[in-house]
């Protein structure tokens, strides 16, 4: 079984809330064969509320992931934060088709939250990753200099010379 530390054995727990803490680094994502991040430092807190007929799981995560900027390719630490609420009920068979409700078979004694943690964190990353130095202009890089150089220049309009055929059409718009 992969990521055995993410198994929560709920059958031995008393009714009420129980808190579990995790430190997540890049090896967690590599175990899912996800190699988009250079590094990760994320603190995850999972609060399991055990009730007599169901469980509720609230997960919150905060930290940074090191990614490459989509504009310059420069690596940088991107802060991320995410949370997930999951209701766990018991039924005839396992069913995880609903994003917010997990059904475990009767007699199950533990839950592995690794897949939920993985999805929650990957979805917390914005689709476009831009180095903060690009946005505020403080990052100096050869790529940014080259992009600036290749940017289309403003075309100066020739002294209001227009095609006479368009002038007649423009009159149609203004003559009402």
N, C-alpha and C positions, 0 to 999 in steps of 0.2 A: 504493500500500500504506500502510495506516495504521500508525503506531507502528513505523517501521522500526528504531528503536534496540533493539527487543525481538527482532529477528532474531538468532539465534546461528548463525553459519556454522561448523558442526562439522567439515566435510570437511577443512579446512586445519589442524585442530588435531592435535597429537600425542596419543598414548594417555596417559591419566592425568587428573588433576583440573584444571579450569580455573575460575577465579572471575570472575564478572561482577557489578558493582555498579550499582544504579539508585537515583535519587532520584525518588520519585513524588509529584506534586502533583495538584491537582484537574483540571488539563487532561487527565490520563490518563483519569479517570473520565468527563469530558465527551466524550471521543472515543468512548466507548461509549454516549453519550447517557444517562448515569446522573447525575442531578442531586440526589441525596439529601444530599450533603455540602456544607457551606459552604466548606470548605477541607480540604486533606490535606497532611501532611508525613510521608512514609514512606520508610524506608531498606530497600531490598530487596537481598539477596545471593543470587545463583544460582550454585550449584556444579555444573558439568557434568563428569561422570566418563565419559570416552570409553574404551570397551573395544573389542576387535577386532570383536565381533558385535552390540553394543548400546550404548546410552547410559543413564546414570542422571542425573537432574536433581533436586537438592535446593534448594528455595527457602525462605528465611526472611525474614520482614518484621517490622519494628517501627516504631512511630511513633504519630502522633495524627491523628485526623480531627475536624474541627469539625462538630458536628451540633446540631440543635435538640432540646431536652429534650421528651420526650413528655408531660410533666406541665405544665410552665410555658411551653414555647415559647422559653425562654432558650437562646441558643447557648452551647456549651461544648466544650472539647477532650476527646475520648474517647480514651484510650490503647488501641491494638490491637496484637496480635501474632499471627502465624500462620506456619505452615510447610506445605510440600507436597513429597511425594516422587513422582517420576514416572519410570517405566521406559519407555524409547523403544527399540522394536524395529523391524526392517525386514521388510516383507512385500510381497505382490503389490499391495495398494492401501491408501490412507490409511484409517485406522480410529481414531476417538477415542471409541468407545462406552463403553469401560471408563474409569473415573475415574483409575485408577492406571497404566494401560498405554496408550501411544500407539504406533500402528503407522504408520510412514512408508513410502512406496513405495521400492523399491530405486532407487538413483541420486539420491535426495534429498540435498542438501548443506547445508541449513539448517533451523532450526526457529524459529517465532515463538512466544514464550512469553507474549505479551500477554494472550490469553484466559485462560490458566491463572492469571496474576497477578491479573487482574480478579476472577475467580471466588473465588480464595483470599482476597482482601482484603474483598470484599463479604460473604462468608460469615463473616468474622471479627468483624463488627459484630453486637452483640447485638440481638435483635428489639425489646427495650424499652430505650430510651435515656433514662436518668434522670440529671439534673444531680447531681453529688456533693453540692452544697449542699442539695438537697432531702432526701437521705438523712440527712445529719448535722444538718439544721436551720439551717444557717448562711445559706442563701439567703433574701433578703428580696425578695418580689415581690408585686405586686398580685394576681396570679392565685392564688398560694398563700393569701393572705389571704381571697380570695373563696371558694376551695375550703373553707377552714376554716369560714367563715361558713355555707356551704350544707351542710356535713356534717350528717347526721341526728343529732339530740340523743338522749341516752340516755333511754329512757322509764322513769319511776319506777313500779314496780309498785304498784298500789293494794293497800292492806293485806290481802294474802293472800285477797282475795275470789275464790272460784272458783265455777265453774258446778257445781251439785250433780250434774248428769248425768255430768260427767267424774270426779267423786269416786268414783262407783260403778265406773266402768271402771278407775280406778287401783287399786281394791281387788283387782280380778281379777289384776293383775300382782303384787301383794304377797302375796296369800293363796294359797299353794301347798301 
